[in-house]
Amino acid sequence: MPVLQRKAWEERGTQHAEEQGGTEHAELDMLRQVLAPLAAAYLPELNMEALAFVALGGLYGAALHIASSPDLAAARAEADAVLTTLITGLRPAASPAGNGGLDSGTRSRSG
């Protein structure tokens, strides 16, 4: 089954690339668009291409963790905690809004 899934994933990427005139998957382009304003505001020193590829890998990894777990709700909570920790760790000590980069709905590492 994994071989068929990989083949379908590659074919989907090839189809999208042909439609867009490029060589990559739709997820990467979408992720770049989402990350661009955040990276410009909070992570200007990071290479956008590297950030997009590493972020996509993390999201795929989280999805695989959830999909392979017998307890989907627990696995989703675990993946969410890891992603939140990683994202929080990327934020600078002081954000343009002056709140340390934390929104009201996000908790700090100590809380």
Secondary structure as the mmCIF struct_conf table of DSSP 4:
data_model
#
loop_
_struct_conf.conf_type_id
_struct_conf.id
_struct_conf.beg_label_comp_id
_struct_conf.beg_label_asym_id
_struct_conf.beg_label_seq_id
_struct_conf.end_label_comp_id
_struct_conf.end_label_asym_id
_struct_conf.end_label_seq_id
HELX_RH_AL_P HELX_RH_AL_P1 PRO A 2 GLN A 20
TURN_TY1_P TURN_TY1_P1 GLY A 21 GLY A 21
BEND BEND1 GLY A 22 GLU A 24
HELX_RH_AL_P HELX_RH_AL_P2 ALA A 26 TYR A 42
TURN_TY1_P TURN_TY1_P2 PRO A 44 GLU A 45
BEND BEND2 LEU A 46 LEU A 46
HELX_RH_AL_P HELX_RH_AL_P3 MET A 48 ALA A 67
TURN_TY1_P TURN_TY1_P3 SER A 68 SER A 68
BEND BEND3 PRO A 70 PRO A 70
HELX_RH_AL_P HELX_RH_AL_P4 LEU A 72 LEU A 90
BEND BEND4 ARG A 91 ARG A 91
BEND BEND5 ALA A 93 ALA A 94
TURN_TY1_P TURN_TY1_P4 PRO A 96 ALA A 97
BEND BEND6 GLY A 98 ASN A 99
TURN_TY1_P TURN_TY1_P5 GLY A 100 GLY A 101
TURN_TY1_P TURN_TY1_P6 SER A 104 GLY A 105
TURN_TY1_P TURN_TY1_P7 ARG A 109 SER A 110
#
